[in-house]
Amino acid sequence: MLDGGIRVLTINVAVLLAVVVLIRLRRRTEARSRMDERFTVVIVLALGVLIAPTPVGEGIFDFVGQLASGITQSSR
């Protein structure tokens, strides 16, 4: 609480962007304009930038790296 007894609600920006992305991706593809699709891409990129330095982001990066390595090795 602050000095005046006011409670402050903090919202994690990454969580907020993830919710926005999920809501936007649930829309039908036919209903999207090019500008709408570009805006979704920008939001997803911003989410990626926010998540990347976190432990969750590093875990996702490691998982995707291992998956890509496994696919590459299996195709040889």
N, C-alpha and C positions, 0 to 999 in steps of 0.2 A: 504494500500500500504506500501511497505517497503521503506527505505530511497532512494533507487535508482529509484523509480517509478515503480518497478516490482510488478505486481499483483500476489497474491498467491491464488491458488485454493485449498480449503480444501475439501476432500471427506470423508464423514462419512463412516467408515469401515463397520458398520452394514448394511448400505444401499447398499454398494458395494457387500457385501456377499449375501444379499437378491436377488440382481439382478443375481448374479452368480448361486444361487440355482434355481431361476426360469428358467434360461436358461438351466441348466443341467436337470431339471425335465421335460422339454418339449420334451426331446429326447425319442425315442421309447425304451421300455423296452428291446426288443430283441437285440438292438444294444449296450447294456451296458455289460461290462466285470465285473468280481467280483472286480477288483481293482478300476474300475470306480465307482461302487456302494459304496465301502468303502470310497473313496475320497469324494463322495457326503455326506455321513453320517458325516464325519469329518467336512466338511464345515457347515452343518446344526447344529452340536453341537457347533461349534465356534460362529455361529450366535446367538444361544440360550444364550450362555454365555455373549455375548455383549449386547443383548436386555434385559436380566433378571433384571439388576438393574435400568433400566429406568422406567419412569411412564407408558410407553406403555407395557413394560414387566410385570409390576405389575398388570396392567389392564387385560392382557391376562391370567395371573395366577389366578386372582380372578374369571374371567369368566369361565375358565376351572374347577376351584374348585366348583363353583356353579352348573355347568353342571353335574359334577360327583356326587355331592351331590343329585341333583334332580333325576338322574338315579338310584342311590342307594336307595333312598326313594321310588321311584315308583316301584321297584322290590320287596319291602317288602309286 
